[in-house]
Amino acid sequence: MAMTADDKKWEAENDARTVAEAAVITADPERLAAAKKVGKPMAKDKEEEAAALKDLVDGVYDHKDSKEKGKGEGDDGK
């Protein structure tokens, strides 16, 4: 769906606020250090989530017999 002119304006305004806030944070050594400190475990969580999604896409969670006719997930054959 294409963005309307109002959506594009709102997005640009939001981006401007985000960039301005980032400039304030990076100029404040204490805030930047605190953000880095909490950012490290946040990044680890995202890496673990991404790895789980990759496993899902790669079929790690597929049941071995789910490709056989009538053996889909949740199908107990009854």
NORRAZI-V324979 format. One record per pair of residues at least 6 apart in sequence whose C-alpha atoms are under 7 Angstrom apart, sorted by the first residue. I is the first residue (numbers start at 0). J is the second residue. If there is no record, write none. Layout:
i=I j=J
i=I j=J
This chain:
i=24 j=30
i=24 j=31
i=25 j=31
i=64 j=70
i=65 j=71
i=65 j=72
